[in-house]
């Protein structure tokens, strides 16, 4: 690199080269093109799928939540299925409590005596 000034892309190229080396060692073949931006985008998308938008915004380092919402707020079939399950549980009420309690703090004193051999 002598003869020219250092550039930001130099470190990005080094990181990508290191990542590709790790992929090769792990015998993982990338499908399609791979860039650090692709890795970042997939990471932020995973956060957006599981975390609130304001948390995703902070982790991604976006200045505005509008950026996060524009690029990462998407609704797919998995989101619809999860939403339907939540709505169903709210509409149907709480699940029935199991008849047999196993936690000693929740078991009546009389039953504890029978279990331990005391009468």
Secondary structure as UniProt FT lines:
FT   TURN            2..3
FT   HELIX           8..25
FT   TURN            26..27
FT   HELIX           36..50
FT   HELIX           53..60
FT   HELIX           65..72
FT   HELIX           77..92
FT   HELIX           104..106
FT   HELIX           109..116
//
